[in-house]
Amino acid sequence: MSTPDSFIEEVTEEVRRDRLFAAFRKYGWIGVVLVLGVVGGTAVNEWLKSRAEARAEAFGDAIMDALDMGGPQERRAALAAVPADGEQAQMMALILGSDPADDRAATLAALDALIADGSVLPVYHDLAVLRRAIVGGAEVPLADRRTALEGIAGTGRPYRALAAEQLAYLLIEEGKVDAAIAALQALTTDQDASGSLKGRAAQVVTALGGAPGGNDTDEAASGG
């Protein structure tokens, strides 16, 4: 390559660089804004998602506490006091529409409709499945109740501990007392279990002749 050609190529390359830097200085902020927008949008979406999940779980816990009340009138009063809007209000309407003590068939039908509704948030679906298994009781085949409860008892599910409690009661129903005691003992130290759930589990373990913390197993092993 001749010297003039080399000089022209160097000048051309320098001009290209100058134009590129000029364009970057002029329009580079657009790329920065886009990146910040994507990152910021993702962060906001995650925050909104976690906020919605926490709100849904709090609503579900309040519903379960209200349903533990004594009579139908007490349950309705407790349910009516739970704040609800949007989808929560729809679910509340279903729950308030009937009570197993007054109309068990209507209660089961309302829960079945909620479970079958594909637009319902998973947290509400799981709550309905849990409630359905409890209300159905012994009239629903044990195997069907176990299948339903196992479906919501996996890691990360919002009502995993409550489902595990009901699965332990199914073991009692089957006459598998030792297995039930072990399952309930595990719940007394489960981080996902509420204080009231741990208390219930400990009481049932004691009633079955076991020790809430599993000490009976240790003592039996050392005594042998």
Backbone bond lengths (Angstrom), bond angles and torsions (degrees), N, CA, C in turn:
res aa  C-N    CA-C-N  psi(-1)  N-CA   C-N-CA  omega(-1)  CA-C   N-CA-C  phi
1 M - - - 1.467 - - 1.529 107.90 -
2 S 1.359 117.07 134.58 1.457 121.07 -177.82 1.520 110.45 -75.22
3 T 1.325 114.62 162.34 1.466 119.58 -178.45 1.516 112.00 -61.54
4 P 1.350 119.55 -44.79 1.481 119.14 177.57 1.524 112.09 -58.16
5 D 1.367 116.21 -42.94 1.462 119.44 -179.19 1.528 111.07 -63.41
6 S 1.346 115.40 -41.70 1.460 120.28 179.40 1.520 110.84 -63.01
7 F 1.328 115.42 -40.45 1.464 120.26 -179.84 1.529 110.62 -65.04
8 I 1.336 115.80 -43.61 1.468 120.79 -179.62 1.528 110.62 -62.85
9 E 1.364 116.29 -39.94 1.466 120.30 -179.40 1.534 110.76 -66.03
10 E 1.348 116.04 -40.57 1.457 119.90 178.67 1.526 111.00 -63.85
11 V 1.326 115.62 -42.42 1.464 119.99 179.33 1.523 110.41 -63.73
12 T 1.345 115.34 -43.40 1.474 120.05 179.48 1.528 111.33 -60.83
13 E 1.358 115.82 -43.08 1.464 120.89 179.73 1.518 110.80 -64.83
14 E 1.350 116.29 -38.19 1.462 120.52 179.04 1.522 110.52 -65.74
15 V 1.326 115.56 -39.70 1.466 120.07 178.59 1.516 110.31 -64.04
16 R 1.332 116.25 -40.97 1.472 120.43 178.66 1.532 111.02 -61.29
17 R 1.343 115.52 -43.75 1.461 119.61 178.98 1.521 111.34 -62.99
18 D 1.349 115.43 -43.26 1.460 119.33 179.51 1.522 111.10 -61.31
19 R 1.345 115.73 -41.54 1.462 119.65 179.71 1.537 110.81 -66.42
20 L 1.352 115.54 -38.86 1.470 119.90 179.82 1.527 111.01 -64.22
21 F 1.352 116.42 -45.57 1.456 120.09 179.43 1.526 111.11 -65.13
22 A 1.322 115.09 -37.44 1.458 119.11 179.11 1.531 110.44 -65.22
23 A 1.330 115.21 -42.89 1.465 119.77 178.79 1.521 110.96 -64.20
24 F 1.347 115.43 -39.54 1.466 119.21 179.71 1.523 110.65 -64.57
25 R 1.371 115.37 -43.33 1.456 118.52 179.39 1.522 111.23 -63.59
26 K 1.330 116.22 -33.55 1.454 121.05 -176.41 1.530 112.53 -80.49
27 Y 1.354 115.55 -40.99 1.462 119.31 -173.17 1.529 114.32 -116.90
28 G 1.316 116.68 -1.80 1.465 118.83 -176.52 1.515 113.98 -60.02
29 W 1.337 116.00 -30.57 1.467 120.04 -179.22 1.518 111.90 -60.83
30 I 1.345 115.45 -27.66 1.465 118.73 -179.73 1.527 110.41 -63.17
31 G 1.339 115.54 -43.57 1.466 119.55 178.73 1.517 111.58 -63.92
32 V 1.342 115.53 -39.70 1.468 119.67 178.93 1.518 110.42 -63.10
33 V 1.327 116.20 -43.80 1.472 120.50 178.97 1.518 111.09 -62.13
34 L 1.347 116.19 -41.98 1.465 119.65 179.40 1.520 111.39 -62.12
35 V 1.345 116.15 -44.36 1.467 119.97 179.39 1.520 110.50 -62.58
36 L 1.335 115.62 -47.04 1.467 119.53 179.22 1.523 110.96 -61.79
37 G 1.335 115.94 -36.86 1.458 119.64 179.72 1.513 112.04 -64.89
38 V 1.344 115.72 -43.28 1.472 119.97 179.05 1.520 110.59 -63.89
39 V 1.346 115.67 -48.45 1.471 119.87 -179.58 1.521 110.93 -62.97
40 G 1.337 115.58 -46.02 1.462 119.63 -179.74 1.520 112.11 -63.88
41 G 1.343 116.07 -41.30 1.460 119.64 178.99 1.515 112.17 -63.03
42 T 1.323 116.61 -40.50 1.460 120.69 177.89 1.520 111.29 -63.30
43 A 1.329 115.84 -43.81 1.467 120.18 179.90 1.526 110.74 -63.01
44 V 1.335 116.65 -42.93 1.464 120.26 179.76 1.521 110.82 -64.47
45 N 1.330 116.78 -42.41 1.463 120.44 179.37 1.512 111.19 -61.45
46 E 1.334 116.95 -42.69 1.465 120.59 179.38 1.522 110.54 -65.19
47 W 1.334 116.12 -39.36 1.471 119.74 179.27 1.526 110.56 -65.10
48 L 1.330 115.94 -44.25 1.464 119.71 179.41 1.525 111.14 -64.46
49 K 1.337 116.36 -39.02 1.458 120.44 179.42 1.525 111.05 -64.03
50 S 1.347 116.29 -48.03 1.462 119.65 -179.42 1.525 110.73 -65.15
51 R 1.333 116.86 -35.84 1.458 120.55 178.30 1.531 110.63 -65.27
52 A 1.335 116.25 -42.41 1.467 120.34 179.90 1.519 111.16 -65.47
53 E 1.345 116.24 -40.60 1.461 120.06 179.51 1.527 111.01 -64.94
54 A 1.339 116.17 -42.96 1.466 120.09 179.48 1.525 110.40 -63.82
55 R 1.323 116.13 -40.26 1.465 120.45 179.11 1.524 110.60 -65.44
56 A 1.327 116.31 -41.45 1.461 120.34 -179.68 1.519 111.38 -65.57
57 E 1.341 116.48 -41.35 1.459 119.81 179.46 1.520 110.92 -66.37
58 A 1.339 117.23 -39.46 1.456 120.51 178.12 1.523 110.38 -63.51
59 F 1.324 116.06 -39.91 1.462 120.89 177.85 1.530 110.39 -63.65
60 G 1.329 116.24 -44.19 1.465 120.31 179.13 1.515 112.43 -62.61
61 D 1.335 115.98 -41.59 1.471 119.79 178.72 1.532 110.56 -63.24
62 A 1.337 115.90 -40.69 1.465 119.63 179.27 1.523 110.99 -64.84
63 I 1.332 116.19 -37.76 1.470 120.86 177.83 1.524 110.23 -63.37
64 M 1.334 116.88 -46.71 1.461 120.38 -178.38 1.523 111.07 -64.00
65 D 1.327 117.20 -38.88 1.466 120.53 177.22 1.524 110.75 -63.15
66 A 1.340 116.07 -41.49 1.461 120.16 179.79 1.522 111.41 -65.88
67 L 1.331 116.14 -37.44 1.464 120.33 -178.51 1.525 112.14 -72.37
68 D 1.317 116.68 -13.49 1.472 120.31 177.79 1.523 112.00 -83.70
69 M 1.347 116.64 -4.12 1.455 119.76 -179.67 1.533 110.44 -65.06
70 G 1.330 115.47 162.52 1.458 120.73 -173.90 1.513 116.65 -61.94
71 G 1.342 117.67 -76.77 1.454 121.25 -174.32 1.514 112.90 -100.21
72 P 1.346 116.47 171.23 1.468 121.10 -179.52 1.523 113.57 -56.15
73 Q 1.349 117.39 -42.48 1.462 120.11 -179.08 1.522 111.45 -65.47
74 E 1.326 116.48 -39.38 1.471 120.16 178.14 1.526 110.49 -65.86
75 R 1.329 115.77 -40.98 1.471 119.40 179.46 1.525 110.82 -63.47
76 R 1.333 116.17 -45.19 1.465 119.51 -179.26 1.528 110.93 -62.73
77 A 1.329 116.38 -40.92 1.468 119.50 179.49 1.520 110.71 -64.06
78 A 1.334 116.73 -42.27 1.468 120.69 -179.88 1.523 110.59 -66.93
79 L 1.328 116.81 -39.56 1.463 120.68 179.19 1.523 111.12 -66.80
80 A 1.323 116.18 -41.03 1.463 119.92 -179.39 1.516 111.63 -64.10
81 A 1.330 117.22 -23.42 1.466 121.26 -178.58 1.527 112.24 -84.13
82 V 1.336 117.60 -8.33 1.466 120.97 -179.86 1.525 109.34 -80.85
83 P 1.343 119.10 121.68 1.472 120.74 178.59 1.529 110.42 -61.70
84 A 1.340 116.31 136.11 1.466 119.90 -179.57 1.522 110.02 -154.63
85 D 1.342 115.80 141.79 1.460 121.08 172.93 1.524 108.35 -151.50
86 G 1.322 115.77 167.38 1.456 119.57 179.67 1.513 112.57 59.09
87 E 1.337 115.85 -131.25 1.458 121.18 -179.98 1.524 111.42 -63.01
88 Q 1.317 116.69 -33.38 1.458 119.64 178.50 1.530 110.31 -63.16
89 A 1.319 116.90 -38.79 1.459 120.62 178.82 1.522 110.47 -64.63
90 Q 1.342 116.74 -37.38 1.461 120.12 177.52 1.521 111.05 -63.71
91 M 1.317 115.70 -43.71 1.448 119.50 179.31 1.524 110.54 -65.91
92 M 1.324 116.24 -40.93 1.454 120.56 178.89 1.518 110.74 -60.66
93 A 1.321 116.49 -39.17 1.461 120.65 179.15 1.528 110.73 -62.00
94 L 1.338 115.75 -39.40 1.463 119.77 178.11 1.523 111.01 -64.67
95 I 1.323 115.82 -42.98 1.468 120.03 -177.41 1.524 110.79 -70.12
96 L 1.341 115.65 -41.17 1.460 119.54 -178.99 1.534 111.97 -72.79
97 G 1.332 115.42 -19.82 1.457 119.38 -176.89 1.514 113.93 -65.77
98 S 1.305 117.96 -20.67 1.460 120.40 -179.09 1.517 109.17 -158.08
99 D 1.310 115.21 161.58 1.456 121.81 178.69 1.526 107.26 -138.20
100 P 1.321 118.16 135.33 1.463 119.38 -177.39 1.516 113.69 -58.43
101 A 1.332 116.50 -25.99 1.461 118.46 179.24 1.523 111.07 -72.32
102 D 1.344 116.80 -26.78 1.463 121.29 -179.96 1.523 111.71 -98.09
103 D 1.319 115.90 -45.85 1.465 120.42 -176.07 1.525 108.72 -148.23
104 R 1.305 115.25 88.33 1.466 120.62 -175.72 1.529 111.27 -64.53
105 A 1.310 116.73 -40.65 1.465 120.65 -178.42 1.529 111.00 -62.07
106 A 1.332 116.52 -41.21 1.465 120.17 179.31 1.520 111.06 -66.60
107 T 1.335 115.99 -37.46 1.460 120.18 177.83 1.519 110.70 -62.44
108 L 1.326 116.44 -47.30 1.464 120.21 -179.65 1.524 111.09 -63.99
109 A 1.325 116.58 -39.17 1.466 120.12 179.63 1.527 110.72 -64.29
110 A 1.341 116.70 -40.66 1.461 120.54 179.24 1.524 111.06 -65.03
111 L 1.318 116.08 -41.66 1.467 119.96 179.14 1.525 111.00 -67.68
112 D 1.329 117.16 -39.78 1.469 120.72 178.00 1.531 110.79 -61.08
113 A 1.338 115.83 -40.82 1.464 119.86 179.22 1.519 111.00 -63.89
114 L 1.307 116.50 -38.84 1.462 121.37 179.63 1.526 110.54 -67.83
115 I 1.329 116.47 -42.25 1.467 120.66 -179.85 1.521 110.90 -64.37
116 A 1.328 116.51 -36.71 1.463 120.99 -176.99 1.525 113.08 -79.23
117 D 1.323 117.33 -13.12 1.462 121.43 -178.15 1.524 110.29 -78.24
118 G 1.310 116.37 108.50 1.460 120.73 -177.50 1.511 114.63 -69.07
119 S 1.331 117.66 -13.91 1.463 120.19 -178.80 1.531 112.77 -87.33
120 V 1.325 116.50 -7.72 1.461 120.53 -178.54 1.529 110.01 -74.02
121 L 1.319 116.96 138.97 1.461 121.00 177.78 1.531 110.13 -59.07
122 P 1.343 117.93 144.57 1.464 121.22 -179.00 1.525 113.97 -53.06
123 V 1.324 116.71 -36.86 1.465 119.58 -177.46 1.524 110.57 -64.78
124 Y 1.341 117.47 -35.50 1.463 120.46 178.01 1.531 110.74 -77.29
125 H 1.311 115.40 -34.90 1.466 119.93 175.95 1.523 110.19 -59.72
126 D 1.333 116.10 -46.94 1.468 120.28 -179.09 1.527 111.16 -63.35
127 L 1.324 115.62 -38.73 1.464 119.74 178.69 1.531 110.53 -63.48
128 A 1.322 116.37 -41.22 1.461 120.29 178.85 1.531 111.20 -65.47
129 V 1.333 116.89 -40.22 1.467 120.72 177.78 1.523 110.22 -61.67
130 L 1.327 115.93 -44.68 1.465 120.62 179.14 1.519 110.95 -60.70
131 R 1.318 115.62 -48.43 1.466 120.51 -179.46 1.527 110.83 -63.53
132 R 1.331 116.84 -38.24 1.470 121.78 -179.87 1.523 110.94 -62.19
133 A 1.329 116.53 -41.35 1.466 120.94 179.98 1.528 110.71 -66.51
134 I 1.337 116.39 -37.23 1.464 120.52 -178.97 1.525 110.70 -71.38
135 V 1.337 115.71 -47.42 1.464 119.85 -177.92 1.525 110.95 -68.57
136 G 1.329 116.80 -38.53 1.465 120.21 -179.61 1.511 112.62 -60.55
137 G 1.342 115.31 -40.88 1.454 119.93 176.26 1.514 113.77 57.06
138 A 1.314 114.92 -150.92 1.464 121.36 -173.44 1.521 113.02 -66.82
139 E 1.320 117.84 -15.20 1.465 119.64 179.05 1.525 111.78 -72.71
140 V 1.323 116.69 -17.55 1.468 121.57 174.93 1.526 107.60 -96.71
141 P 1.333 118.53 130.59 1.464 120.07 -179.79 1.523 111.94 -48.81
142 L 1.324 115.87 137.13 1.460 120.82 -177.20 1.524 111.67 -56.29
143 A 1.309 116.70 -40.60 1.468 120.43 -179.36 1.529 111.09 -61.46
144 D 1.333 117.05 -38.12 1.466 120.56 179.37 1.521 110.74 -68.13
145 R 1.321 116.33 -40.95 1.464 119.52 178.14 1.524 110.60 -64.54
146 R 1.324 116.72 -41.44 1.461 120.01 179.71 1.526 110.56 -63.34
147 T 1.320 117.30 -44.29 1.465 120.34 179.72 1.523 110.92 -60.06
148 A 1.344 116.38 -43.68 1.461 120.33 -179.46 1.525 110.94 -64.58
149 L 1.315 116.77 -43.99 1.465 120.88 -177.84 1.528 111.56 -69.69
150 E 1.322 117.24 -39.27 1.464 119.64 178.47 1.521 111.11 -62.59
151 G 1.341 116.15 -28.53 1.461 120.01 179.21 1.515 113.68 -68.24
152 I 1.345 117.33 -19.80 1.468 119.88 -179.79 1.528 111.38 -116.82
153 A 1.338 116.25 10.87 1.468 120.26 -176.87 1.526 112.76 -102.57
154 G 1.327 117.43 8.51 1.454 120.06 -178.84 1.518 112.99 -74.68
155 T 1.315 116.34 164.45 1.460 122.28 179.37 1.522 110.56 -58.76
156 G 1.326 115.25 132.38 1.453 120.04 178.17 1.512 114.84 90.33
157 R 1.327 118.24 -10.21 1.465 119.92 178.43 1.532 109.14 -75.53
158 P 1.325 118.10 142.31 1.473 121.36 -172.01 1.524 114.72 -63.25
159 Y 1.336 117.49 -28.71 1.470 119.91 -177.94 1.532 111.02 -117.47
160 R 1.323 114.59 33.82 1.458 120.59 -178.89 1.531 111.87 -56.59
161 A 1.332 117.17 -47.65 1.465 120.39 -176.40 1.528 111.50 -66.09
162 L 1.333 116.89 -40.88 1.461 120.04 178.68 1.522 110.85 -66.04
163 A 1.328 116.90 -37.58 1.465 120.37 176.92 1.523 110.21 -66.05
164 A 1.340 117.03 -38.89 1.463 121.25 178.41 1.531 110.28 -63.52
165 E 1.319 116.45 -36.84 1.469 120.09 177.26 1.526 110.51 -62.03
166 Q 1.327 116.17 -46.28 1.465 119.60 -179.58 1.534 111.58 -66.59
167 L 1.310 117.20 -34.02 1.467 120.70 176.41 1.524 110.74 -65.32
168 A 1.331 116.26 -35.14 1.463 120.06 176.67 1.530 110.37 -65.73
169 Y 1.324 116.88 -38.28 1.459 120.42 178.35 1.536 111.26 -66.31
170 L 1.328 115.98 -31.34 1.466 118.84 176.12 1.531 110.28 -65.38
171 L 1.332 116.54 -35.26 1.472 120.39 176.98 1.527 110.05 -63.28
172 I 1.327 116.40 -39.39 1.471 120.30 176.85 1.522 109.42 -63.13
173 E 1.329 115.00 -43.25 1.461 120.55 179.91 1.531 111.25 -60.23
174 E 1.330 115.84 -32.37 1.468 120.50 178.80 1.527 112.47 -81.98
175 G 1.326 116.40 -9.40 1.454 119.35 -177.59 1.513 113.59 88.77
176 K 1.326 117.51 9.56 1.464 121.78 -179.89 1.534 108.49 -92.50
177 V 1.330 114.81 73.15 1.459 120.83 -172.16 1.525 112.34 -65.39
178 D 1.330 117.44 -45.54 1.465 120.18 -178.64 1.523 111.61 -59.77
179 A 1.326 116.17 -42.71 1.466 119.97 179.27 1.521 110.55 -66.15
180 A 1.337 116.49 -37.64 1.458 120.36 178.91 1.521 110.62 -65.38
181 I 1.338 116.97 -42.94 1.463 120.90 178.50 1.520 110.46 -59.49
182 A 1.324 116.45 -45.53 1.467 120.52 -179.68 1.523 110.99 -61.30
183 A 1.334 116.76 -42.10 1.458 120.65 -178.99 1.529 111.05 -66.48
184 L 1.321 116.29 -40.91 1.464 120.28 -179.76 1.530 111.69 -72.38
185 Q 1.334 116.53 -35.42 1.468 119.50 175.65 1.528 110.61 -60.91
186 A 1.319 116.21 -39.24 1.465 120.19 178.44 1.529 110.64 -62.58
187 L 1.334 116.71 -35.79 1.462 120.41 -179.13 1.530 112.18 -68.48
188 T 1.329 117.16 -27.24 1.469 119.41 -178.46 1.527 111.94 -67.42
189 T 1.325 117.62 -16.55 1.466 121.15 178.44 1.527 111.62 -120.38
190 D 1.325 116.46 11.43 1.462 121.36 -178.27 1.528 109.82 -75.89
191 Q 1.329 117.08 126.83 1.463 121.48 -178.35 1.521 112.18 -65.73
192 D 1.331 117.59 -25.70 1.457 120.94 -179.32 1.527 112.24 -83.28
193 A 1.323 117.25 -12.21 1.464 120.70 -177.18 1.528 110.48 -82.94
194 S 1.323 115.66 137.90 1.467 119.98 177.35 1.524 109.60 -75.04
195 G 1.335 115.67 168.79 1.457 119.22 179.24 1.522 112.61 -61.77
196 S 1.340 116.53 -40.29 1.469 119.60 179.87 1.520 111.50 -66.76
197 L 1.329 116.70 -37.09 1.468 119.79 178.10 1.526 110.30 -65.33
198 K 1.328 116.66 -44.71 1.466 120.42 178.59 1.521 110.50 -60.18
199 G 1.337 115.51 -39.51 1.456 119.30 178.97 1.524 111.93 -64.25
200 R 1.324 116.51 -43.49 1.468 120.49 177.96 1.518 110.70 -61.37
201 A 1.335 115.44 -45.55 1.460 120.01 -178.72 1.520 110.85 -60.60
202 A 1.342 117.12 -42.78 1.461 121.25 180.00 1.530 110.92 -63.94
203 Q 1.327 116.66 -40.14 1.462 120.51 179.70 1.526 111.64 -64.12
204 V 1.331 115.97 -42.63 1.471 119.54 -179.60 1.524 110.53 -67.61
205 V 1.329 116.78 -40.61 1.473 120.09 177.76 1.524 109.99 -58.99
206 T 1.325 116.56 -45.01 1.471 120.74 178.62 1.524 110.89 -61.97
207 A 1.334 116.22 -42.78 1.464 120.40 179.63 1.526 111.53 -63.36
208 L 1.329 116.35 -29.37 1.463 120.59 -179.81 1.531 112.60 -85.05
209 G 1.331 115.86 -2.65 1.459 119.52 178.58 1.506 114.70 94.89
210 G 1.318 117.41 11.07 1.462 120.68 179.52 1.517 111.15 -104.41
211 A 1.325 116.02 176.92 1.460 122.59 176.16 1.525 108.13 -105.89
212 P 1.332 118.87 128.39 1.464 122.25 -175.64 1.521 114.70 -50.02
213 G 1.359 116.10 -38.69 1.456 118.48 -177.61 1.511 114.55 -87.70
214 G 1.325 117.06 2.03 1.456 120.34 -179.37 1.509 113.39 85.33
215 N 1.355 118.07 12.98 1.453 120.89 -177.57 1.523 112.86 -66.54
216 D 1.368 114.14 -25.67 1.452 116.81 -179.77 1.512 111.58 -62.47
217 T 1.352 114.71 -36.33 1.467 118.44 179.27 1.526 110.82 -67.10
218 D 1.364 115.03 -42.63 1.474 118.30 -179.66 1.516 111.07 -64.63
219 E 1.372 116.26 -41.81 1.445 119.15 -178.13 1.531 111.12 -66.42
220 A 1.327 115.40 -37.75 1.458 118.79 179.18 1.511 110.56 -64.06
221 A 1.353 114.50 -39.28 1.473 118.49 -179.70 1.510 110.89 -66.76
222 S 1.361 117.56 -42.01 1.466 119.87 -178.09 1.519 110.64 -72.59
223 G 1.347 116.93 -31.86 1.450 119.38 -179.94 1.500 112.31 -71.93
224 G 1.370 116.15 -26.05 1.454 119.40 -179.14 1.489 110.37 -77.34
